[in-house]
Amino acid sequence: MDTGFQSLKTPRASLDLQEDDVPWSQRPHPLESVNWLSYITIWWLDALIRKGAQAPLTERDVWPLAKADTVDSVYPLVTAKWDPVLKPRLVVVLWQAFRYRIVVSFLLFSLYAVLSLLQPIAVKSMMQYLEQEDVTATALGLTNGYALVIVLFVVSMTSACIMDFAGYYAAHIGLNLKSAVANMVYVKTLSLSGLAKAKFSSGEVVTMTSVDLERITMGFSLGHWTFISPVMLLVIFIMLSFELGPLAAFIGGLAMAGFIYFGIASGQLVGHLRRDILAVQAQRVKLTNEVLQGIRVVKLYAWEGSIQDQLNDIRVREISCLTKYHNLRIINNVLLMVAPVVSLACCLMVFVGQGHPLTMPVAFTALAYMNITRQPCGVFSTSVIGFTEALASCRRLSDFFNAEELAPDVATLTTPEANVELSHADFSWTNDATAPTLKDISLQLEPGTLTIVVGAVGSGKSSLVSAILGDVHVTSGSRRVFARFSYVSQESWIQHATIKDNIVFLSPLFDQDLYDRVVSACQLGPDLAMLPKGDATEIGERGINLSGGQKARISLARAMYHTDADVFLLDDPLSALDVHVANAVFSDCMQGLLRGKTALLVLTSHYHLLPHAHRIILMSDGAIVGDGTYKQLKTEFPHLMNFTQSDLVATKSQDNDKEELAEGVAAEPTVMKDSLIVKEDNIKGKVTLQTYKSYLGASGYNGYSVGIVVAVLFTISQVTLSLTDWFMSVWAQKGPLSLWYGWGYVALAGASVILVYGRSIFVLVTAMLCSKNFHSKVLHNVLSAPVPTFFDVTPVGRILNRFSSDLDQIDSNLLHFGLCVLEFGFEILAVLVVCAATTPWVIVMYVPVGYVYFVAQSGYNKAANEIKRLDGVTKSPLISLVSETYQGLSTIRAFEKSASFAQKQRTTIDFNMRFYFTFFVGARWFQMRLDFLGSLFVGTCAVVTVLTKSTVGLAAAGLSLTYSTQLSVLLSRVAIFTAWLDNSMTSVERLNHYNQLESEHADEGTDVHDWPSQGAIAFESYSMRYRDHLDLVLTNISFNVEPGHQVGICGRTGSGKSSLMAALFRMVPASSGRIAIDGVDIASVSVTSLRRGLTIIPQDPVLFSGSIRLNLDPTKCATDAELWTAVKQGSGSWCVLPGRCCGGPRWWCWTKPRPTSTQSPTGSSRPRCVTALRTSRDLSSRTALTRSSTRTAFSSWTVAWPSSTTRRPHSWPTNAARSPNWPNMRMWIWTS
């Protein structure tokens, strides 16, 4: 039976015995060797807190996880109980996996409940002692005042210690749950089928990893009170019946039960609202993730405003749900907070109404019992809400874990003859068998042959490759695979790692000779030679610092390096390469390294290579329409051969330029340095007052003024609450008139409810304004940030962490923690004031207690803030890895690297959990110390009342004793919630950092209209570098383009073609010189006007979730007719599937594609149709349009056509001319 104590040993761990020069991150965790006393009192953490109080903590200062807390230890506990066949519920599986430890935590909380019930009995005994001149008997049977003081102190100290340890033990379980479930999410992601991937987007998976796991952790940490609180309250009222009688206790208990029932009902409503919030939040995070992935497209089309409006619209719905959610939580908290007051009023009214005299011992004993109910009532609200939220997250995760997985292949081991066989198979990206993506596919790859697949855009070439891999759902027929694959995806998937790591791709053994041959065959030698650190150069996320051709060749090199594969699936890896490089790659790779291997190559260009294939497959409309050798297909499909002949002519006509081009490229400077991604900022020190001011100021009002108003509201409401307790003592002294005073007591209790709710609503409205404005401002600043200096050096996962985890902290936790700090803080002030007024000698203790409290909180906050920041910093790589893995699932699975990536994820989780675990344990450490301090204050108050028995009034002594017993709980609560509030404010700090980002200043400059009108472009001695410390990538460029001319910009991979386009759109500022369009310097025009006046087809197409109409026209300016015309001009009308366009063009415009081109092929993605919609006079293209589209749609436009393929388009003039400074530019310009 696993109870969590197995790792404890009797010998005491001594950190001092270890060498000082050994970083703590390399030492074993103290939990692996601590003794029982140190474990229960969390004494083993003292050394780390002291270290953090003296200097900011770093990663080297925090121990690694204990072995029992690592993913490798906790993950098998959950998976052993998970049977996917039964489609179990996650919450049931977690209970089965951790039930023994959960039961132990229940017993610990139950023991605390029993001990806490002794406090009212001790208070009653003290009141009886103080009431009697000659003490004869008390409730505890003790007649010595100091003996009663010792009992009160011991009970307070012991119950506090057990409660804090029980909280730590429960939190420990929650942290283990988080590690296990986080790994389950990642492992499930690795096995998602195509259908499941369509259902669960990358944003939703990120939300599960960041938000849902946090909910489960908190729910299981506090969920015990959901069950213990009602039982504890029942026992309290049973004991109260012995003091006030059964009827009075029953009526009071009935009132309390009403509040509890409402707490349960509202908790269920909160759970439903939380599910709504999670759904809207997932939608927002998904769109944010897609926008960040496609930020270049957003900026090139000047769609920032439209995208921001879409996200803000979603945010408004999210804020609406959050407002309802928090309002219900506030009602719940307020009613449960005043429930003891109302219940006590009911008890005393019935007691007095029955004719019983209300004496001081009776009144203050009842008050003491009701003060005990504040703990279960206060925690019950939070625990019910937290537990229901955890259940909601468990349901979401259960749906995800039970989603369809990729069907395992018949065999994964190599057979004597590796084979791929598709027999009369239909494949579909959806469950709709009536409209398959691929129809009646029969294909068998013969061993040792090269098969080339060709066909028009959208004919199903990439879908065929995905079908072989098993990513597409088989609706009929059969798919049998006896092979291991090596795969190149159509859109190059590049990891955030070094070039070498991307090529080797987690291979267990490194073969230097093979590696050198692969680099040479993929023509990467010249590229690596230009880099300061060669193949050790870091590649940015998604390969942002690589050209399209470089990404394609690195992806190809990854496939070539894995020579142990049986079948090589190469999805159009040559399209981004110029003819010469493509020929060299084909010769050295397909005809060299892959000689004798089974390979399937997709081609969308370079058709002159077709004669070298053993077999050619021609696809059209999702079906194989031609299958044979080059000679066999030559007669049947002559149009295909025309492409081949034109490619051969173009190749021969440029052979003379090959040497000169190679020499020019060799001298090309690189834009990459040895390190690209900047390290995440980690702000040191405590959270400043300025951070709180900036948060409150986000409401639209002065931050200090808002704070003052909040303080005034809480002061008034707390005074009313304290007057209610004081009025009870007055009521107890009035004898016959006591019933009228009872109604006064009830009136004060009612006023307290209204004031407490009013103050909370004011805070809620302010917090929602802050959340809404914070998101809007940060989103605007991020979308306005420059690509080279921000997006190119910042991982998407880091940015996404701000808009998911950090924003959720502000939306959910900051308001809750803030209210708790204010509530408990003002209650502490009330305790101090009442104790000072009733027993003045207690003031002597205020100074030492206050000093110890300040020192403890100051030291703890310094350590906790740094640990929380480290937790936030180490969480970003976790989210980045999930997002990166989701995008590269096909590649990871094709190379059978799922296990390696799963291990990488486990390491990342463990690294993050080091700080997450330490932070939570530190909170319990601090709470326990403050509870010890509170118990000391209780003992002091009791001693003072005994010493001043003859002078202090009985009412004053009763208030002093009952209030002081609350201090123990209140001190720890306000301190821990203050620490949590501070740590949540680190999310505000991180978002504030994004409010200070450098902007493109899109609105600066002249906002011109009807420009450009002609389309004349002039580069005048133009030079550019991507960032200040990098070399120039364009040097002294000068040339003119006449209006209406079509210009081809050609050059080898990495020669600067894309950089020229970036300069034209002012994605990068000029280092010197200028660019003029129609005589206007583009630097004098606002960026927004410039980009709206130009049109570009980006090199990397991107699709956003939503309708095709939304992808084509997010600004919602075009009519249906204009959209349909654009689709036909952009050659995209093939997208309308037979039988699915019954509603005409309008129906098609609202069809929803899958994002990031997982369904639509690259050639059919949005950009071509978008281009046809825009009315710009200048067109920049990074992918080839069909010739007919160019002639008809853009005949009067100025067209700049960067291309890595140096073949001249047939529709263009033959009088080609090179720019005078061609050796520097590395491009050709074709003029009419």
Sequence and secondary structure as in RCSB ss.txt:
>XXXX:A:sequence
MDTGFQSLKTPRASLDLQEDDVPWSQRPHPLESVNWLSYITIWWLDALIRKGAQAPLTERDVWPLAKADTVDSVY
PLVTAKWDPVLKPRLVVVLWQAFRYRIVVSFLLFSLYAVLSLLQPIAVKSMMQYLEQEDVTATALGLTNGYALVI
VLFVVSMTSACIMDFAGYYAAHIGLNLKSAVANMVYVKTLSLSGLAKAKFSSGEVVTMTSVDLERITMGFSLGHW
TFISPVMLLVIFIMLSFELGPLAAFIGGLAMAGFIYFGIASGQLVGHLRRDILAVQAQRVKLTNEVLQGIRVVKL
YAWEGSIQDQLNDIRVREISCLTKYHNLRIINNVLLMVAPVVSLACCLMVFVGQGHPLTMPVAFTALAYMNITRQ
PCGVFSTSVIGFTEALASCRRLSDFFNAEELAPDVATLTTPEANVELSHADFSWTNDATAPTLKDISLQLEPGTL
TIVVGAVGSGKSSLVSAILGDVHVTSGSRRVFARFSYVSQESWIQHATIKDNIVFLSPLFDQDLYDRVVSACQLG
PDLAMLPKGDATEIGERGINLSGGQKARISLARAMYHTDADVFLLDDPLSALDVHVANAVFSDCMQGLLRGKTAL
LVLTSHYHLLPHAHRIILMSDGAIVGDGTYKQLKTEFPHLMNFTQSDLVATKSQDNDKEELAEGVAAEPTVMKDS
LIVKEDNIKGKVTLQTYKSYLGASGYNGYSVGIVVAVLFTISQVTLSLTDWFMSVWAQKGPLSLWYGWGYVALAG
ASVILVYGRSIFVLVTAMLCSKNFHSKVLHNVLSAPVPTFFDVTPVGRILNRFSSDLDQIDSNLLHFGLCVLEFG
FEILAVLVVCAATTPWVIVMYVPVGYVYFVAQSGYNKAANEIKRLDGVTKSPLISLVSETYQGLSTIRAFEKSAS
FAQKQRTTIDFNMRFYFTFFVGARWFQMRLDFLGSLFVGTCAVVTVLTKSTVGLAAAGLSLTYSTQLSVLLSRVA
IFTAWLDNSMTSVERLNHYNQLESEHADEGTDVHDWPSQGAIAFESYSMRYRDHLDLVLTNISFNVEPGHQVGIC
GRTGSGKSSLMAALFRMVPASSGRIAIDGVDIASVSVTSLRRGLTIIPQDPVLFSGSIRLNLDPTKCATDAELWT
AVKQGSGSWCVLPGRCCGGPRWWCWTKPRPTSTQSPTGSSRPRCVTALRTSRDLSSRTALTRSSTRTAFSSWTVA
WPSSTTRRPHSWPTNAARSPNWPNMRMWIWTS
>XXXX:A:secstr
   S TT  SS   GGGS TTS GGGS  GGGT  HHHHHHTGGGHHHHHHHHHS   GGGS    GGGSHHHHH
HHHHTT  GGG   HHHHHHHHHHHHHHHHHHHHHHHHHHHTHHHHHHHHHHHHHH SS    TTS   HHHHHH
HHHHHHHHHHHHHHHHHHHHHHHHHHHHHHHHHHHHHHHHTB HHHHHHS HHHHHHIIIIIHHHHHHHHHHTHH
HHHHHHHHHHHHHHHHHHH HHHHHHHHHHHHHHHHHHHHHHHHHHHHHHHHHHHHHHHHHHHHHHHHTHHHHHH
TT HHHHHHHHHHHHHHHHHHHHHHHHHHHHHHHHHHHHHHHHHHHHHHHHHHTT    HHHHHHHHHHHHHHHH
HHHHHHHHHHHHHHHHHHHHHHHHHHTS B    SB S  SS EEEEEEEEEESSS TTS SEEEEEEE  TT E
EEEEESTTSSHHHHHHHHHT SEEEEEEEEEE  EEEE SS    SSBHHHHHHTT SS  HHHHHHHHHHTT H
HHHHTSTTGGG B  GGGTTS HHHHHHHHHHHHHH TT SEEEEESTTTTS HHHHHHHIIIIIIIITTTSEEE
EE SS GGGGGG SEEEEEETTEEEEEE HHHHHHH HHHHHHHHHHHHHHHHTGGGHHHHHHHHHT   S  S 
 S       SS  HHHHHHHHHTTTS HHHHHHHHHHHHHHHHHHHHHHHHHHHHHHT GGGHHHHHHHHHHHHH
HHHHHHHHHHHHHHHHHHHHHHHHHHHHHHHHHHS IIIIITTS HHHHHHIIIIIHHIIIIIIHHHHHHHHHHH
HHHHHHHHHHHHH GGGHHHHHHHHHHHHHHHHHHHHHHHHHHHHHHHHHHHHHHHHHHHHHTHHHHHHTT HHH
HHHHHHHHHHHHHHHHHHHHHHHHHHHHHHHHHHHHHHHHHHHHHHHTTTTS HHHHHHHHHHHHHHHHHHHHHH
HHHHHHHHHHHHHHHHHHHTT     TT SB  SS  SS  EEEEEEEE SSTTS  SEEEEEEEE TT EEEEE
 STTSSHHHHHHHHTTSS EEEEEEEETTEEGGGB HHHHHHHEEEE SS    SS HHHHH TT  S HHHHHH
HHHHTT GGGS TTS TT HHHHHT    GGGSSS GGGSTHHHHHHH   SEEEESS   HHHHHHHSTTSEEE
EEES     TTS S EE  TTHHHH   EE  
